[in-house]
Amino acid sequence: MAFKSALHEPHIGIFKSWTGPDCCHKWYGISCDPKTNRVADINLRGESEDPIFQKAGRTGYMTGTISPAICGLNRLSSLTISDWKGISGEIPKCVATMLPSLRVLDLVGNRLGGELPADIGRLHRLTVLNVADNRIAGRIPRSLTNLSGLMHLDLRNNRFTGSIPTDFGRLGMLSRALLSRNFLTGSIPDSVSRIYRLADLDLSLNRLSGGIPPLLGRMAVLATLNLDGNRFTGGIPADLFSSSVTNLNLSRNALDGKLPEFGPRSYFTVLDLSRNRLTGGIPASITSASYVGHLDLSYNHLCGKIPAGSPFDHLDAASFEFNDCLCGSPLKRPCLTKQ
């Protein structure tokens, strides 16, 4: 009830059921351990298909703060307070020190500020950490890399600064690392390539710099690599074009050099290399790729004839515009004989 008293939800009425002495009985969003009768899960989602939302005909809006009183529920396994849009204040520091059983911390889609608790790494059972779409600032806590069981990390669309921890690779169980739309600086730690299970890495729209680590192209299950909107320099690692990556976005950086060669292992649903400083021609080997869906090479310094055949037979001119001297279909610029 102390937790509830710090929140105000005027439209849906989710707290109307929070009456009586037994919070384990029909309190909306509350689940208890049947053996201990202690609160195990708090699941309050502002965007839900629950009938209470359908009846209200709207998504949720809640203001207030997350009270430190939540830390009195020391058997809590899952804490989800998501998509309420108006909850502000900081994440109580005691969440990291007094909730040792916590496996899921999902606070996406609010107006939370402050910093992530410095001791977040003490939540040794945590598998999901999602604080996306808030206003959290400061550095990524060094202790975060102690979360050896973490599988899903989502810090997108906040105000994080500083560098990615150099020992990020200690997060050996991680499958998704989503850190886009922050103010992160520095380079991608080489240790990232040691996360064997990593399938989705999104570092887009930060201020990261340096080269793209070649070892990213040798990761076993990495399927999505979004590095767009940063300050990366140097060439595109050749291994990325024969890797497990199928969605590759390197646009809006300062990458230079020539395009790597394609091969039978090249399979891209999305390949976006636009708005860089790439030179040379489009390799004829692109026609040997297993598949290239969406391709964008615009706003570079490429030259020469666009190869004929797949995948170029389904691409439009916008994929090649604003280069130095590309020619041939689908551009309306014909090639000279010597080209």
Secondary structure as UniProt FT lines:
FT   HELIX           2..5
FT   STRAND          7..8
FT   HELIX           14..17
FT   TURN            23..24
FT   TURN            28..29
FT   STRAND          30..32
FT   TURN            34..36
FT   STRAND          39..45
FT   HELIX           51..56
FT   STRAND          62..65
FT   HELIX           68..72
FT   TURN            74..75
FT   STRAND          78..82
FT   STRAND          85..88
FT   TURN            93..94
FT   HELIX           95..98
FT   TURN            100..101
FT   STRAND          104..106
FT   TURN            118..119
FT   HELIX           120..122
FT   TURN            124..125
FT   STRAND          128..130
FT   STRAND          137..139
FT   HELIX           142..146
FT   TURN            148..149
FT   STRAND          152..154
FT   STRAND          159..163
FT   TURN            166..167
FT   HELIX           168..170
FT   TURN            172..173
FT   STRAND          176..178
FT   STRAND          183..185
FT   HELIX           190..194
FT   TURN            196..197
FT   STRAND          200..202
FT   STRAND          209..210
FT   HELIX           214..218
FT   STRAND          224..226
FT   STRAND          231..234
FT   HELIX           238..242
FT   STRAND          247..249
FT   STRAND          254..257
FT   TURN            264..265
FT   STRAND          267..272
FT   STRAND          277..280
FT   HELIX           284..288
FT   STRAND          291..296
FT   STRAND          301..305
FT   TURN            310..311
FT   HELIX           312..314
FT   HELIX           317..319
FT   STRAND          325..327
FT   TURN            329..330
FT   TURN            337..338
//
